[in-house]
Every structure is written in C-alpha cells, then in structure tokens.
Amino acid sequence: MTEQPIAELGYEQARDELVEVVRALETGGLGLDESVALWERGEALAKRCEEALAGARARVEKALSDAEE
C-alpha cells in the first residue's frame, strides 16, 4: 500500500485507499501492530474524505447562494 501523505490525497484517492484498508482488515491474518497501523491510517483517510466532502458541500452552497443573488 502506498504511504502517500494523506493531506496530499484527493477525495477519490483517499476513498479508494480506505476501501483497501477496510478490505485488508476484514481479511485478517495481520499482526497486531500492522492491524493497528492500518486502523490508524483508515481513520485518517476517513477524516480526509469527510473534510473533502464538507469542502465540496460548502462550495455548492456558496454557488447556490451566489446564484440566488
């Protein structure tokens, strides 16, 4: 799995990597340390996705507000 800094990932990249993390955790067979590291990265990826969606939502709301004026 690529360890690109999460802050540099776009929404789609973060989402796709999060899917990979979940799949790896569900499959099992990992050691405790590796599982915890994957879980932590998954949490950070989920947060990145939420931030990207919130930013997109704010942009849409602003565009709609501007269009009404």
Buried (B, 14 or more C-beta within 10 A) or exposed (E): EEEEEBEEBEBEBBBEBBEBBBEBBEEEEEEEEEBEEBEEBBEBBBEBBEBBEEEEEEEEEEEEEEEEE
